[in-house]
């Protein structure tokens, strides 16, 4: 578990909150507990890291409402829904909407801990992927307009001679720009450069036409 990660427990039952806090504390996990969905949403931010253990049925905002608001805000913390036996069909729908897991009451301590540890690993991987995307976008933004032109044609599979013809520059100039693109993007091969551009385009940054 990263020092920045926390297990956010959201439950209106004080006894349940205390029990979960003790359980998480017993294995060295940092816990922040809230007595309502509203209180949790006031405290959480896009920079928060960890996972959420969320009661399905609470006064005011229920668990699914809280999960929906997290998604609307772009907060992608893994959510574990805790539900009663009669709520299983609702919990299944929650899984289809993006909830990481659900635990049915009454649950065993180890069952919940296993779900929490898995959710924390998922959050850590998401954070790493987000960091890699940010680093990639920083490198991409450092390319000059001409380098972007060359990048587009390289990943389209054109040879240097064809790129030079398309852009009205010499083959040697193309080779220079291409080398700079590979260096700035920290790409070791054209196939790696192609994978990078797919990630860039998935972030809403289409390559220049």
Backbone torsions as a table, in degrees:
resi	resn	phi	psi	omega
1	UNK	NA	132.6	176.7
2	UNK	-71.7	146.3	177.3
3	UNK	-59.1	-24.0	-179.5
4	UNK	-80.4	-15.7	-175.8
5	UNK	-81.5	147.4	175.6
6	UNK	-139.2	154.9	171.7
7	UNK	-98.1	113.4	-179.0
8	UNK	-92.7	110.0	-179.4
9	UNK	-96.9	124.3	-178.9
10	UNK	-124.1	107.9	-177.5
11	UNK	-157.3	136.7	-178.3
12	UNK	-79.2	-10.0	-178.7
13	UNK	-91.8	114.4	-176.6
14	UNK	-61.1	-37.1	-179.3
15	UNK	-65.4	-38.8	178.6
16	UNK	-67.0	-42.9	179.2
17	UNK	-60.5	-44.8	-179.5
18	UNK	-64.1	-39.8	-179.6
19	UNK	-64.6	-44.1	-180.0
20	UNK	-68.4	-37.5	178.0
21	UNK	-61.3	-45.1	179.2
22	UNK	-61.8	-42.3	-178.4
23	UNK	-62.8	-47.5	-179.5
24	UNK	-67.2	-40.1	177.5
25	UNK	-59.9	-35.6	-175.1
26	UNK	-65.2	-20.8	178.6
27	UNK	-115.0	16.8	172.6
28	UNK	80.3	20.5	178.9
29	UNK	-94.3	137.4	177.9
30	UNK	-77.3	134.9	-174.4
31	UNK	-124.6	139.4	168.1
32	UNK	-127.8	122.5	-173.6
33	UNK	-111.2	144.3	-178.8
34	UNK	-135.4	143.9	-176.3
35	UNK	-92.4	1.4	179.0
36	UNK	-159.0	158.3	175.8
37	UNK	-63.6	-36.4	-179.4
38	UNK	-63.2	-44.6	179.9
39	UNK	-63.3	-40.1	178.8
40	UNK	-63.4	-45.7	-177.8
41	UNK	-66.2	-28.9	176.7
42	UNK	-69.6	-28.6	-173.9
43	UNK	-93.7	-27.5	-173.0
44	UNK	-78.0	148.5	178.7
45	UNK	-135.4	163.4	177.7
46	UNK	-60.5	-20.6	-179.5
47	UNK	-85.5	-7.7	-178.3
48	UNK	-64.3	145.9	-177.4
49	UNK	-130.9	141.6	178.9
50	UNK	137.6	-136.5	176.5
51	UNK	-151.3	168.5	-176.7
52	UNK	-121.0	129.6	171.2
53	UNK	-105.7	110.6	-163.3
54	UNK	-122.8	122.0	176.0
55	UNK	-69.9	137.5	-176.1
56	UNK	-71.4	-41.1	-175.9
57	UNK	-113.0	114.7	177.8
58	UNK	-142.0	154.0	173.3
59	UNK	-61.0	148.5	-178.0
60	UNK	75.6	-128.2	179.7
61	UNK	-74.0	121.7	174.8
62	UNK	-80.1	175.4	-176.5
63	UNK	-58.4	-42.5	-178.9
64	UNK	-67.9	-34.4	176.6
65	UNK	-64.2	-42.6	179.7
66	UNK	-64.3	-44.2	179.2
67	UNK	-60.6	-42.4	179.7
68	UNK	-62.5	-41.0	179.9
69	UNK	-68.2	-34.9	175.4
70	UNK	-60.3	-44.3	-179.0
71	UNK	-66.5	-38.4	178.6
72	UNK	-62.2	-33.1	-179.5
73	UNK	-84.7	-3.4	-178.4
74	UNK	75.8	23.0	177.8
75	UNK	-96.4	112.4	-171.0
76	UNK	-105.2	34.9	175.9
77	UNK	-62.7	134.6	174.6
78	UNK	-60.0	134.9	-176.8
79	UNK	-115.9	128.9	173.6
80	UNK	-107.8	119.3	179.8
81	UNK	-92.2	132.1	175.3
82	UNK	-104.1	123.5	-173.3
83	UNK	-135.1	155.7	172.4
84	UNK	-78.8	167.6	-175.9
85	UNK	-56.2	-41.8	-177.7
86	UNK	-72.2	-8.6	-177.6
87	UNK	-96.4	4.8	-175.3
88	UNK	-56.9	-45.1	178.4
89	UNK	-58.6	-37.0	178.0
90	UNK	-67.6	-40.9	-179.7
91	UNK	-64.7	-36.1	177.3
92	UNK	-63.1	-41.2	176.9
93	UNK	-64.0	-35.5	178.4
94	UNK	-63.5	-39.2	177.1
95	UNK	-60.2	-40.8	179.7
96	UNK	-67.4	-22.5	179.8
97	UNK	-90.0	-1.0	175.2
98	UNK	119.0	-1.0	175.7
99	UNK	-64.3	139.4	-175.2
100	UNK	-69.6	-38.0	-175.9
101	UNK	-166.9	165.3	170.0
102	UNK	-138.3	148.1	-178.7
103	UNK	-121.4	128.9	-176.7
104	UNK	-90.9	134.6	175.9
105	UNK	-77.4	145.8	-11.2
106	UNK	-76.3	143.4	-177.4
107	UNK	-117.4	158.4	175.5
108	UNK	-84.8	146.5	-178.2
109	UNK	-54.5	-45.3	-176.6
110	UNK	-65.7	-33.2	177.7
111	UNK	-60.7	-46.3	179.6
112	UNK	-67.2	-42.4	179.8
113	UNK	-61.0	-39.5	178.4
114	UNK	-62.0	-42.3	178.8
115	UNK	-64.4	-42.0	-179.5
116	UNK	-64.2	-46.0	-179.4
117	UNK	-62.1	-40.0	178.0
118	UNK	-64.6	-41.0	179.3
119	UNK	-65.3	-38.7	178.7
120	UNK	-66.2	-38.3	176.2
121	UNK	-64.5	-40.2	178.4
122	UNK	-63.1	-42.4	179.2
123	UNK	-63.8	-40.3	179.6
124	UNK	-63.8	-40.3	179.1
125	UNK	-67.3	-40.4	176.9
126	UNK	-61.4	-41.0	179.6
127	UNK	-64.5	-40.1	179.3
128	UNK	-65.7	-43.6	178.7
129	UNK	-63.4	-39.9	178.4
130	UNK	-63.1	-41.8	178.5
131	UNK	-63.2	-41.8	179.1
132	UNK	-64.3	-40.5	178.3
133	UNK	-63.5	-41.8	179.8
134	UNK	-63.5	-41.3	178.3
135	UNK	-64.3	-40.6	179.4
136	UNK	-64.1	-42.2	-180.0
137	UNK	-66.2	-34.5	176.8
138	UNK	-62.9	-43.7	178.6
139	UNK	-65.5	-40.3	-179.0
140	UNK	-62.4	-42.0	-178.5
141	UNK	-68.4	-16.9	179.7
142	UNK	-81.4	-8.7	179.9
143	UNK	-74.9	142.6	176.3
144	UNK	-77.7	163.6	177.5
145	UNK	-54.0	-40.8	179.6
146	UNK	-68.1	-38.7	177.4
147	UNK	-65.0	-34.3	175.6
148	UNK	-65.1	-39.5	177.3
149	UNK	-60.6	-46.0	-179.8
150	UNK	-65.1	-42.4	178.1
151	UNK	-55.9	-48.0	-178.5
152	UNK	-58.3	-42.6	-176.3
153	UNK	-77.2	-32.1	176.5
154	UNK	-63.2	-47.8	-178.2
155	UNK	-72.4	-16.2	174.3
156	UNK	-80.8	-4.8	175.1
157	UNK	93.7	10.7	-178.7
158	UNK	-80.6	143.2	176.0
159	UNK	-76.6	164.4	-177.1
160	UNK	-57.2	-40.8	-179.1
161	UNK	-63.1	-43.2	179.3
162	UNK	-67.4	-36.9	178.1
163	UNK	-63.1	-44.4	178.9
164	UNK	-60.4	-41.2	178.3
165	UNK	-64.4	-42.1	-179.4
166	UNK	-64.8	-37.1	-174.9
167	UNK	-97.9	-7.1	179.7
168	UNK	72.7	33.9	178.6
169	UNK	-129.3	166.1	-177.7
170	UNK	-75.0	159.4	178.6
171	UNK	-62.3	-37.4	178.5
172	UNK	-63.5	-38.9	177.5
173	UNK	-65.5	-39.3	176.6
174	UNK	-59.5	-45.0	-179.2
175	UNK	-60.7	-37.9	178.7
176	UNK	-65.9	-48.0	179.1
177	UNK	-62.9	-40.4	-178.6
178	UNK	-63.5	-42.2	178.7
179	UNK	-62.9	-38.5	178.8
180	UNK	-68.0	-38.7	177.1
181	UNK	-60.7	-47.8	-179.2
182	UNK	-61.5	-39.8	-179.0
183	UNK	-69.4	-48.1	-178.0
184	UNK	-64.9	-37.2	-179.2
185	UNK	-83.1	-7.1	-177.7
186	UNK	55.8	41.4	179.0
187	UNK	-96.9	131.6	-178.7
188	UNK	-91.0	-13.3	-179.4
189	UNK	-155.9	166.0	177.6
190	UNK	-65.0	-38.5	179.7
191	UNK	-62.0	-37.5	176.9
192	UNK	-68.1	-37.7	177.4
193	UNK	-63.2	-39.5	177.3
194	UNK	-62.1	-44.8	179.1
195	UNK	-61.5	-38.4	178.3
196	UNK	-62.6	-43.2	-178.3
197	UNK	-66.6	-32.2	176.6
198	UNK	-64.4	-39.7	177.2
199	UNK	-65.6	-42.7	179.7
200	UNK	-60.6	-45.9	-179.3
201	UNK	-66.5	-30.1	177.4
202	UNK	-68.7	-17.7	177.4
203	UNK	-92.0	12.8	178.1
204	UNK	79.7	25.7	-179.9
205	UNK	-119.1	76.5	-179.9
206	UNK	-61.9	143.3	177.0
207	UNK	-67.7	150.6	-177.7
208	UNK	-61.6	143.7	179.6
209	UNK	-94.6	NA	NA
